[in-house]
Amino acid sequence: MTDKYQFHVVCSNLRSVEGAIYNIFRLLLQSGQGDACSLSRLAAYCFIVD
């Protein structure tokens, strides 16, 4: 299971944009990847795919 798939599942299970953004930031910060570029890429990927 890839990180992108895990994040997509998280995004798909959320009902609000605010909740999705909060969880994306929280997961990235916990994994030590909380820099601006990775946050932007993940947010774009999540909302485009979802």
ABEGO torsion letter per residue (X at the ends): XBAAAAAAAAAAABABAAAAAAAAAAAAAAAGAABAAAAAAAAAAAAAAX
